[in-house]
Amino acid sequence: MLGSGFIARFYADSLKAQRAKDKLISVYSRNTEKAQKFAEDYKLNFYSDDMEAVVSREDVDVVIISLPNNLHEAAVAACAKAKKHVLCTKPLGRTAAEAKRMLDMVEEAGIMGGYLEDLCYTPKFLKSMKTVKDGGIGKVLWAKSREAHPGPHSDWFWDHEQSGGGAMVDLGCHCIEIARNYIGKEIRPVEVMCWAATQVHPIKAEDSAIGLIKYANGAMGQFEVSWCFRGGMDLRDEVMGTEGTIWLNNFLRTGFEMFTTGKGAGYVAEKAESNSGWLFPVGDEVHELGYTNMFTDMFNAIENKTEPLETFYDGYIVNAIIDAAYTSAKSGRWETVQIEGWRGDETADNGPTTASYDENYYLIKKEILPSGEHKLILKHKVTGEVVVKEVE
């Protein structure tokens, strides 16, 4: 484990979950005292403030990066040099250029680069993705993801140079990849329009942003992110397809509600702002946030020599979209997503997804009125005339 802070502890808790045979051996931290405390808490054999000493150990097969964003590239370089598989927390890089260098490193070293995008592994997300892949909602036309909370837990997130940005690089990376999965990762993201602002905090970066992403097949992705939301952590997804709709509430209001005066109350859930009043706890936090499924997928992929669901290439594409979003936020225009070495389809938008009623008419809408009457709204394929047809 590279890092000993908040996310490293989430990861360590997750490693004891589904597979039950993975063992955390050693930890690196820039602060020796924190490394020692982490090692004691998780009963590790070794700790150090020397990254290469941890990475190069013979008994280490896989390295997990849970460090600030500005340290990811150096950590990946150390893993590539030692020929150790590497799993990196989100975002992969501060910029697409940084992410591309990391992608190149792992591929040239012949090691696996797993992108630790936990929100693409939540139980609800995995179930909804199966429905999408089975055609349950038809062609996905629009996918929206929202993450908002009162702000990050560590000081480095608020430092633009270390983090590479604000709420967009911290939370937008989740939302972008969620929508990208629903639309289809083989579909190329083409352009981004974004608004971003610093509404509350005395920082250089944005604490709120909204973005639209055009995809080559005509689908639209949307992200909403904020460090200004009060009341906990709001994680929601909405997906609209030609044959159905999906709506997910992943964290804030999930059916578990509790009231307490605060006497004896401790930790409630990530980003919870209070431990009294009406609270929204989470039954199994690391599982609900996708960590256990994520590590199961990553380690299975390493053992089976296959790709995990989320790779360094995915992390690179996310960074490329974020770069375009930052450019758009400054220009106020649609900006092109710059991708070096696109590996997906070159599908173009073929226009509206229309359904035929018969050889002469398109079906616009089928409706049941309050009276119980059934009617169809049709459009003639040649003349363009729109007509109503009653159905008994």
Backbone hydrogen bonds in HBPLUS format (Angstrom, degrees):
<---DONOR---> <-ACCEPTOR-->    atom                        ^
c    i                          cat <-CA-CA->   ^        H-A-AA   ^      H-
h    n   atom  resd res      DA  || num        DHA   H-A  angle D-A-AA Bond
n    s   type  num  typ     dist DA aas  dist angle  dist       angle   num
A0028-TYR N   A0001-MET O   2.76 MM  27  6.22 152.0  1.83 161.3 169.1     1
A0002-LEU N   A0064-ILE O   2.83 MM  62  6.03 168.2  1.85 178.4 174.5     2
A0066-SER N   A0002-LEU O   2.80 MM  64  5.70 159.0  1.84 158.5 163.6     3
A0003-GLY N   A0028-TYR O   2.75 MM  25  5.67 159.7  1.79 153.2 156.5     4
A0009-ARG N   A0005-GLY O   3.07 MM   4  6.31 149.8  2.16 153.2 160.9     5
A0010-PHE N   A0006-PHE O   3.21 MM   4  6.57 151.8  2.29 143.3 151.1     6
A0011-TYR N   A0007-ILE O   2.91 MM   4  6.17 163.1  1.94 151.9 156.1     7
A0012-ALA N   A0008-ALA O   2.85 MM   4  6.06 157.3  1.90 144.1 150.9     8
A0013-ASP N   A0009-ARG O   2.94 MM   4  6.08 160.1  1.98 147.0 151.8     9
A0014-SER N   A0010-PHE O   3.07 MM   4  6.30 147.0  2.18 143.0 152.2    10
A0014-SER N   A0011-TYR O   3.06 MM   3  5.03 118.2  2.46  93.5 109.2    11
A0015-LEU N   A0011-TYR O   3.04 MM   4  6.32 140.8  2.20 148.7 159.0    12
A0017-ALA N   A0014-SER O   3.01 MM   3  5.43 154.2  2.08 124.1 124.8    13
A0045-ASN N   A0025-ILE O   3.04 MM  20  5.75 131.4  2.29 144.9 157.6    14
A0027-VAL N   A0046-PHE O   3.17 MM  19  6.66 143.5  2.31 137.6 147.5    15
A0048-SER N   A0027-VAL O   3.08 MM  21  6.61 143.5  2.22 155.8 165.6    16
A0029-SER N   A0048-SER O   3.13 MM  19  6.58 150.0  2.22 148.2 157.0    17
A0035-ALA N   A0031-ASN O   2.99 MM   4  6.31 156.8  2.05 153.2 160.7    18
A0036-GLN N   A0032-THR O   2.86 MM   4  6.11 157.1  1.92 150.6 156.3    19
A0037-LYS N   A0033-GLU O   2.98 MM   4  6.21 159.0  2.02 145.9 151.4    20
A0038-PHE N   A0034-LYS O   2.91 MM   4  6.08 163.0  1.94 150.5 154.9    21
A0039-ALA N   A0035-ALA O   2.92 MM   4  6.10 161.4  1.95 148.6 154.0    22
A0040-GLU N   A0036-GLN O   2.90 MM   4  6.13 153.0  1.98 148.0 155.4    23
A0041-ASP N   A0037-LYS O   2.91 MM   4  6.11 163.0  1.94 151.3 155.9    24
A0042-TYR N   A0038-PHE O   3.01 MM   4  6.18 154.3  2.07 151.8 157.9    25
A0043-LYS N   A0039-ALA O   2.80 MM   4  5.48 102.9  2.40 133.1 147.9    26
A0044-LEU N   A0039-ALA O   2.86 MM   5  4.69 158.8  1.91 133.3 140.3    27
A0043-LYS N   A0040-GLU O   3.38 MM   3  4.98 159.2  2.42  94.2 100.2    28
A0054-VAL N   A0050-ASP O   3.34 MM   4  6.72 144.5  2.47 148.0 157.0    29
A0054-VAL N   A0051-MET O   3.08 MM   3  5.34 128.3  2.36 103.0 115.9    30
A0055-VAL N   A0051-MET O   2.96 MM   4  6.21 170.7  1.96 161.0 163.4    31
A0056-SER N   A0052-GLU O   2.93 MM   4  5.71 163.0  1.96 144.5 149.1    32
A0060-VAL N   A0057-ARG O   3.19 MM   3  5.53 164.8  2.22 112.7 115.9    33
A0063-VAL N   A0085-HIS O   2.82 MM  22  6.21 160.8  1.85 154.0 159.5    34
A0087-LEU N   A0063-VAL O   2.83 MM  24  6.22 160.3  1.87 163.8 170.0    35
A0065-ILE N   A0087-LEU O   2.75 MM  22  6.12 166.6  1.77 163.2 167.4    36
A0089-THR N   A0065-ILE O   3.06 MM  24  5.95 150.8  2.15 148.5 155.8    37
A0071-LEU N   A0068-PRO O   2.97 MM   3  5.70 164.3  2.00 125.5 130.7    38
A0072-HIS N   A0069-ASN O   3.28 MM   3  5.53 167.5  2.29 111.5 115.3    39
A0070-ASN N   A0162-GLN O   3.05 MM  92  4.98 116.5  2.47 143.6 156.9    40
A0075-ALA N   A0071-LEU O   3.16 MM   4  6.29 155.3  2.23 148.1 155.4    41
A0076-VAL N   A0072-HIS O   2.88 MM   4  6.13 159.7  1.92 158.2 163.5    42
A0077-ALA N   A0073-GLU O   2.94 MM   4  6.15 156.9  2.00 147.2 153.9    43
A0078-ALA N   A0074-ALA O   3.05 MM   4  6.30 149.2  2.14 141.2 148.8    44
A0079-CYS N   A0075-ALA O   3.06 MM   4  6.38 150.4  2.15 144.5 152.5    45
A0080-ALA N   A0076-VAL O   2.83 MM   4  6.10 159.9  1.87 155.7 161.2    46
A0081-LYS N   A0077-ALA O   2.98 MM   4  6.13 157.8  2.03 146.0 151.8    47
A0082-ALA N   A0078-ALA O   3.10 MM   4  6.27 149.4  2.20 138.9 146.6    48
A0083-LYS N   A0079-CYS O   2.83 MM   4  5.85 108.4  2.35 136.7 154.6    49
A0084-LYS N   A0079-CYS O   2.97 MM   5  5.10 167.3  1.98 143.9 147.2    50
A0083-LYS N   A0080-ALA O   3.18 MM   3  4.89 150.3  2.28  93.7 102.6    51
A0086-VAL N   A0112-MET O   2.96 MM  26  6.25 165.8  1.98 177.3 177.6    52
A0114-GLY N   A0086-VAL O   2.94 MM  28  6.35 159.9  1.98 149.9 155.9    53
A0088-CYS N   A0114-GLY O   2.89 MM  26  6.31 154.5  1.95 174.6 175.4    54
A0116-LEU N   A0088-CYS O   2.82 MM  28  5.61 170.8  1.82 150.7 150.7    55
A0099-ALA N   A0095-THR O   3.05 MM   4  6.33 163.0  2.08 148.0 152.9    56
A0100-LYS N   A0096-ALA O   2.79 MM   4  5.96 155.2  1.85 150.8 157.4    57
A0101-ARG N   A0097-ALA O   3.13 MM   4  6.37 153.6  2.21 143.7 149.8    58
A0102-MET N   A0098-GLU O   3.19 MM   4  6.54 153.4  2.26 146.3 153.2    59
A0103-LEU N   A0099-ALA O   2.91 MM   4  6.20 156.5  1.96 150.8 157.6    60
A0104-ASP N   A0100-LYS O   2.92 MM   4  6.13 164.3  1.94 151.5 155.3    61
A0105-MET N   A0101-ARG O   2.99 MM   4  6.20 151.1  2.07 141.8 149.8    62
A0106-VAL N   A0102-MET O   3.18 MM   4  6.49 164.8  2.20 155.8 156.3    63
A0107-GLU N   A0103-LEU O   3.15 MM   4  6.33 161.7  2.19 151.9 157.3    64
A0108-GLU N   A0104-ASP O   2.90 MM   4  5.96 159.3  1.95 150.8 156.4    65
A0109-ALA N   A0105-MET O   2.98 MM   4  6.11 144.0  2.12 143.2 153.2    66
A0110-GLY N   A0106-VAL O   3.03 MM   4  6.07 117.5  2.44 133.3 147.4    67
A0111-ILE N   A0106-VAL O   3.08 MM   5  5.33 157.6  2.14 155.5 157.4    68
A0110-GLY N   A0107-GLU O   3.30 MM   3  5.09 145.4  2.43  92.1 101.9    69
A0312-PHE N   A0113-GLY O   3.05 MM 199  5.26 134.1  2.27 139.5 134.3    70
A0115-TYR N   A0310-GLU O   3.03 MM 195  5.20 162.5  2.06 115.3 119.6    71
A0117-GLU N   A0115-TYR O   2.88 MM   2  5.79 130.9  2.12 111.2  96.0    72
A0120-CYS N   A0117-GLU O   3.13 MM   3  5.89 163.8  2.16 121.8 126.8    73
A0121-TYR N   A0118-ASP O   2.84 MM   3  5.33 145.9  1.96 123.9 125.5    74
A0126-LEU N   A0122-THR O   2.93 MM   4  6.16 170.0  1.94 168.2 169.7    75
A0127-LYS N   A0123-PRO O   3.06 MM   4  6.19 158.9  2.11 145.5 151.3    76
A0128-SER N   A0124-LYS O   2.93 MM   4  6.10 159.8  1.97 147.0 152.9    77
A0129-MET N   A0125-PHE O   2.80 MM   4  6.00 151.6  1.88 152.1 160.4    78
A0130-LYS N   A0126-LEU O   3.13 MM   4  6.36 146.2  2.25 140.2 148.0    79
A0131-THR N   A0127-LYS O   3.29 MM   4  6.65 154.2  2.36 143.6 149.8    80
A0132-VAL N   A0128-SER O   3.02 MM   4  6.36 155.7  2.08 146.4 153.0    81
A0133-LYS N   A0129-MET O   2.86 MM   4  6.08 166.9  1.88 153.5 156.5    82
A0134-ASP N   A0130-LYS O   2.88 MM   4  6.00 142.3  2.03 144.0 154.1    83
A0136-GLY N   A0131-THR O   2.80 MM   5  5.07 152.9  1.87 166.3 157.4    84
A0135-GLY N   A0132-VAL O   3.02 MM   3  5.22 157.9  2.07 107.3 113.1    85
A0138-GLY N   A0135-GLY O   3.23 MM   3  4.99 163.9  2.26 101.5 106.2    86
A0243-GLU N   A0137-ILE O   2.91 MM 106  4.32 167.9  1.93 114.8 111.1    87
A0242-THR N   A0139-LYS O   2.97 MM 103  5.45 142.4  2.11 135.7 146.5    88
A0141-LEU N   A0240-MET O   2.83 MM  99  5.81 160.0  1.87 151.7 158.5    89
A0220-MET N   A0141-LEU O   2.93 MM  79  6.28 151.5  2.01 135.5 143.3    90
A0142-TRP N   A0240-MET O   3.29 MM  98  5.25 157.2  2.34 145.7 147.4    91
A0240-MET N   A0142-TRP O   2.85 MM  98  5.25 169.0  1.86 164.6 166.5    92
A0143-ALA N   A0220-MET O   2.95 MM  77  6.48 152.9  2.02 156.6 165.0    93
A0222-GLN N   A0143-ALA O   2.87 MM  79  6.21 141.1  2.02 157.0 157.0    94
A0144-LYS N   A0238-GLU O   2.78 MM  94  5.12 170.6  1.79 160.6 163.8    95
A0238-GLU N   A0144-LYS O   2.82 MM  94  5.12 158.0  1.86 152.2 155.5    96
A0145-SER N   A0222-GLN O   2.97 MM  77  6.38 155.6  2.03 154.0 159.3    97
A0224-GLU N   A0145-SER O   3.08 MM  79  6.51 146.0  2.20 150.8 156.5    98
A0146-ARG N   A0236-ARG O   2.81 MM  90  5.23 160.9  1.85 161.7 164.9    99
A0236-ARG N   A0146-ARG O   3.07 MM  90  5.23 160.3  2.11 142.8 148.7   100
A0147-GLU N   A0224-GLU O   2.98 MM  77  6.42 157.7  2.03 165.4 172.1   101
A0226-SER N   A0147-GLU O   3.24 MM  79  6.83 139.0  2.42 142.3 147.5   102
A0148-ALA N   A0234-ASP O   3.07 MM  86  5.19 147.8  2.18 136.9 146.3   103
A0234-ASP N   A0148-ALA O   2.81 MM  86  5.19 173.1  1.81 163.8 165.2   104
A0149-HIS N   A0226-SER O   3.08 MM  77  6.39 156.3  2.13 148.1 152.2   105
A0158-TRP N   A0155-ASP O   3.03 MM   3  5.65 140.8  2.19 115.3 124.7   106
A0159-ASP N   A0156-TRP O   3.09 MM   3  5.12 159.0  2.14 105.0 111.6   107
A0163-SER N   A0159-ASP O   2.98 MM   4  6.11 171.5  1.98 167.1 169.9   108
A0164-GLY N   A0160-HIS O   2.76 MM   4  5.23 150.8  1.84 136.3 145.1   109
A0170-ASP N   A0166-GLY O   3.07 MM   4  6.20 153.9  2.14 153.3 161.5   110
A0167-ALA N   A0206-GLU O   3.00 MM  39  6.11 158.9  2.04 146.0 150.3   111
A0171-LEU N   A0167-ALA O   2.74 MM   4  5.47 164.0  1.77 141.7 147.5   112
A0172-GLY N   A0167-ALA O   3.30 MM   5  6.75 147.1  2.41 138.6 146.5   113
A0172-GLY N   A0168-MET O   2.83 MM   4  4.40 117.5  2.23 104.7 122.8   114
A0174-HIS N   A0171-LEU O   3.03 MM   3  5.52 128.9  2.30 110.3 121.8   115
A0175-CYS N   A0171-LEU O   3.31 MM   4  6.73 162.7  2.34 152.8 154.9   116
A0176-ILE N   A0172-GLY O   2.82 MM   4  5.84 167.6  1.84 158.4 161.4   117
A0177-GLU N   A0173-CYS O   3.31 MM   4  6.28 162.1  2.35 137.7 142.3   118
A0178-ILE N   A0174-HIS O   2.96 MM   4  6.20 152.7  2.04 154.6 163.2   119
A0179-ALA N   A0175-CYS O   3.09 MM   4  6.28 173.2  2.10 152.8 153.6   120
A0180-ARG N   A0176-ILE O   2.92 MM   4  6.04 152.3  2.00 142.6 151.5   121
A0181-ASN N   A0177-GLU O   3.00 MM   4  6.11 149.7  2.09 141.4 147.5   122
A0182-TYR N   A0178-ILE O   3.22 MM   4  6.58 161.4  2.25 150.2 154.4   123
A0183-ILE N   A0179-ALA O   2.95 MM   4  6.17 164.6  1.97 156.4 160.2   124
A0184-GLY N   A0180-ARG O   2.88 MM   4  5.80 149.8  1.97 140.5 149.5   125
A0187-ILE N   A0184-GLY O   2.94 MM   3  5.49 163.6  1.96 118.2 123.8   126
A0345-ASP N   A0186-GLU O   2.82 MM 159  5.50 146.9  1.93 139.0 149.0   127
A0216-ALA N   A0188-ARG O   2.87 MM  28  5.43 154.1  1.93 157.1 165.9   128
A0190-VAL N   A0214-LYS O   2.72 MM  24  5.54 167.5  1.74 157.1 160.9   129
A0337-VAL N   A0190-VAL O   2.88 MM 147  5.47 164.2  1.91 140.6 140.3   130
A0214-LYS N   A0191-GLU O   2.86 MM  23  5.20 157.4  1.91 147.5 154.7   131
A0192-VAL N   A0335-GLU O   2.82 MM 143  5.30 150.0  1.91 143.8 153.5   132
A0335-GLU N   A0192-VAL O   2.86 MM 143  5.30 160.4  1.90 144.5 149.7   133
A0193-MET N   A0212-LEU O   2.93 MM  19  5.20 156.6  1.99 146.7 153.9   134
A0212-LEU N   A0193-MET O   2.80 MM  19  5.20 158.6  1.84 155.2 162.7   135
A0195-TRP N   A0210-ILE O   2.90 MM  15  5.39 166.0  1.92 164.2 168.6   136
A0210-ILE N   A0195-TRP O   2.90 MM  15  5.39 157.3  1.95 154.1 160.6   137
A0197-ALA N   A0208-SER O   3.02 MM  11  5.59 160.8  2.06 151.9 154.7   138
A0207-ASP N   A0197-ALA O   3.00 MM  10  6.35 145.6  2.12 132.5 138.7   139
A0208-SER N   A0197-ALA O   3.18 MM  11  5.59 136.3  2.38 164.6 169.5   140
A0203-ILE N   A0201-HIS O   2.90 MM   2  5.59 136.2  2.09 104.7  91.8   141
A0227-TRP N   A0207-ASP O   2.71 MM  20  5.12 158.7  1.76 158.5 156.9   142
A0209-ALA N   A0225-VAL O   2.95 MM  16  5.39 155.0  2.01 154.0 150.9   143
A0225-VAL N   A0209-ALA O   2.95 MM  16  5.39 171.1  1.96 162.6 163.3   144
A0211-GLY N   A0223-PHE O   2.98 MM  12  5.29 158.9  2.02 147.0 152.0   145
A0223-PHE N   A0211-GLY O   3.01 MM  12  5.29 156.7  2.06 140.9 147.4   146
A0213-ILE N   A0221-GLY O   2.77 MM   8  4.81 161.8  1.81 143.1 143.8   147
A0221-GLY N   A0213-ILE O   2.83 MM   8  4.81 167.4  1.85 145.4 149.7   148
A0215-TYR N   A0219-ALA O   2.97 MM   4  5.28 154.2  2.04 164.6 158.6   149
A0218-GLY N   A0215-TYR O   2.96 MM   3  5.53 161.3  1.99 125.7 127.1   150
A0250-ASN N   A0235-LEU O   2.83 MM  15  5.29 151.1  1.91 153.5 160.6   151
A0237-ASP N   A0248-LEU O   3.03 MM  11  5.07 156.2  2.08 135.1 142.0   152
A0248-LEU N   A0237-ASP O   2.85 MM  11  5.07 169.4  1.86 152.7 153.9   153
A0239-VAL N   A0246-ILE O   2.82 MM   7  4.97 160.0  1.86 149.7 151.5   154
A0246-ILE N   A0239-VAL O   2.87 MM   7  4.97 158.9  1.91 143.8 149.2   155
A0241-GLY N   A0244-GLY O   2.77 MM   3  5.15 157.3  1.82 175.4 173.7   156
A0258-MET N   A0279-LEU O   2.90 MM  21  5.09 154.5  1.97 145.0 148.2   157
A0279-LEU N   A0258-MET O   2.55 MM  21  5.09 168.3  1.57 163.4 167.9   158
A0260-THR N   A0277-GLY O   3.08 MM  17  5.29 147.1  2.19 127.2 135.3   159
A0277-GLY N   A0260-THR O   2.66 MM  17  5.29 157.4  1.71 170.9 164.9   160
A0265-ALA N   A0262-GLY O   3.23 MM   3  5.07 165.2  2.25 108.6 112.4   161
A0272-ALA N   A0269-ALA O   3.04 MM   3  5.47 160.6  2.08 136.7 135.4   162
A0287-HIS N   A0284-ASP O   3.12 MM   3  5.50 123.2  2.45 106.3 120.4   163
A0288-GLU N   A0284-ASP O   2.82 MM   4  5.98 169.1  1.83 164.2 168.1   164
A0289-LEU N   A0285-GLU O   2.96 MM   4  6.04 148.2  2.06 150.5 157.7   165
A0291-TYR N   A0286-VAL O   2.91 MM   5  5.41 129.3  2.17 168.1 174.5   166
A0290-GLY N   A0287-HIS O   2.94 MM   3  5.09 160.3  1.98 107.9 113.6   167
A0294-MET N   A0290-GLY O   2.96 MM   4  6.00 151.0  2.04 150.0 159.2   168
A0295-PHE N   A0291-TYR O   3.04 MM   4  6.30 166.5  2.06 157.7 158.2   169
A0296-THR N   A0292-THR O   3.08 MM   4  6.21 156.2  2.14 147.6 154.8   170
A0297-ASP N   A0293-ASN O   3.01 MM   4  6.17 159.9  2.06 146.0 150.8   171
A0298-MET N   A0294-MET O   2.96 MM   4  6.22 159.8  2.00 149.3 155.3   172
A0299-PHE N   A0295-PHE O   2.95 MM   4  6.03 176.9  1.95 153.2 154.0   173
A0300-ASN N   A0296-THR O   3.00 MM   4  5.99 155.9  2.06 144.2 151.7   174
A0301-ALA N   A0297-ASP O   2.97 MM   4  6.06 152.8  2.04 143.7 151.0   175
A0302-ILE N   A0298-MET O   3.08 MM   4  6.42 153.3  2.15 146.1 153.1   176
A0303-GLU N   A0299-PHE O   3.03 MM   4  6.25 167.3  2.05 150.2 153.1   177
A0304-ASN N   A0300-ASN O   2.85 MM   4  5.96 154.4  1.92 148.5 156.1   178
A0305-LYS N   A0301-ALA O   2.81 MM   4  5.57 110.6  2.30 136.8 150.8   179
A0306-THR N   A0301-ALA O   2.97 MM   5  4.77 156.6  2.03 134.5 140.8   180
A0305-LYS N   A0302-ILE O   3.35 MM   3  5.10 152.9  2.43  94.3 102.1   181
A0314-ASP N   A0311-THR O   3.03 MM   3  5.19 118.7  2.42  99.2 113.4   182
A0315-GLY N   A0311-THR O   3.09 MM   4  6.53 155.3  2.15 147.6 154.6   183
A0316-TYR N   A0312-PHE O   2.88 MM   4  6.18 148.3  1.98 147.5 156.0   184
A0317-ILE N   A0313-TYR O   3.00 MM   4  6.36 157.8  2.05 151.8 156.7   185
A0318-VAL N   A0314-ASP O   3.00 MM   4  6.28 160.6  2.04 153.1 158.2   186
A0319-ASN N   A0315-GLY O   3.04 MM   4  6.28 158.7  2.09 144.8 150.4   187
A0320-ALA N   A0316-TYR O   2.94 MM   4  6.24 147.6  2.05 147.2 156.7   188
A0321-ILE N   A0317-ILE O   3.03 MM   4  6.35 151.5  2.11 148.7 155.6   189
A0322-ILE N   A0318-VAL O   2.95 MM   4  6.26 158.6  1.99 151.8 158.1   190
A0323-ASP N   A0319-ASN O   2.89 MM   4  6.11 156.1  1.94 147.0 153.2   191
A0324-ALA N   A0320-ALA O   3.18 MM   4  6.45 158.3  2.23 142.1 146.8   192
A0325-ALA N   A0321-ILE O   2.92 MM   4  6.23 146.3  2.03 144.2 154.6   193
A0325-ALA N   A0322-ILE O   3.06 MM   3  4.86 115.1  2.50  90.2 106.6   194
A0326-TYR N   A0322-ILE O   2.94 MM   4  6.28 157.3  1.99 156.4 160.8   195
A0327-THR N   A0323-ASP O   3.04 MM   4  6.33 156.9  2.09 147.9 154.7   196
A0328-SER N   A0324-ALA O   2.87 MM   4  6.07 157.4  1.92 147.0 153.2   197
A0329-ALA N   A0325-ALA O   2.87 MM   4  6.08 154.1  1.94 148.2 155.4   198
A0330-LYS N   A0326-TYR O   3.30 MM   4  6.52 139.9  2.47 138.5 147.1   199
A0330-LYS N   A0327-THR O   3.23 MM   3  5.35 132.3  2.47  96.9 108.9   200
A0331-SER N   A0327-THR O   2.98 MM   4  6.23 155.9  2.04 148.2 155.6   201
A0332-GLY N   A0328-SER O   2.68 MM   4  5.36 158.0  1.73 152.5 155.8   202
A0363-LEU N   A0355-ALA O   2.79 MM   8  5.58 168.9  1.80 152.8 156.7   203
A0357-TYR N   A0361-TYR O   2.84 MM   4  5.46 168.4  1.85 139.5 142.7   204
A0358-ASP N   A0361-TYR O   3.32 MM   3  5.46 162.8  2.35 138.7 141.0   205
A0381-LYS N   A0360-ASN O   2.85 MM  21  5.69 173.3  1.85 158.2 157.4   206
A0362-TYR N   A0379-LYS O   2.77 MM  17  5.11 163.4  1.80 150.4 154.0   207
A0379-LYS N   A0362-TYR O   3.01 MM  17  5.11 154.8  2.07 138.5 144.8   208
A0364-ILE N   A0377-ILE O   2.85 MM  13  5.42 156.4  1.90 155.9 160.1   209
A0365-LYS N   A0377-ILE O   3.26 MM  12  5.14 157.1  2.31 134.5 137.7   210
A0377-ILE N   A0365-LYS O   2.82 MM  12  5.14 162.5  1.85 157.5 160.1   211
A0367-GLU N   A0375-LYS O   2.97 MM   8  5.52 167.5  1.98 169.0 170.9   212
A0375-LYS N   A0367-GLU O   2.94 MM   8  5.52 166.0  1.96 160.4 163.9   213
A0369-LEU N   A0373-GLU O   2.88 MM   4  5.31 166.4  1.90 160.2 161.9   214
A0372-GLY N   A0369-LEU O   2.83 MM   3  5.32 162.2  1.86 120.0 126.0   215
A0391-VAL N   A0374-HIS O   2.82 MM  17  5.19 173.5  1.82 142.4 141.5   216
A0376-LEU N   A0389-LYS O   2.69 MM  13  5.05 159.5  1.74 148.8 156.2   217
A0389-LYS N   A0376-LEU O   2.82 MM  13  5.05 161.5  1.86 148.2 153.6   218
A0378-LEU N   A0387-VAL O   2.86 MM   9  5.33 165.1  1.88 156.4 161.0   219
A0387-VAL N   A0378-LEU O   2.85 MM   9  5.33 154.8  1.91 144.3 152.9   220
A0380-HIS N   A0385-GLU O   2.81 MM   5  5.25 162.7  1.84 149.2 153.5   221
A0384-GLY N   A0380-HIS O   3.03 MM   4  4.87 139.5  2.20 120.2 130.5   222
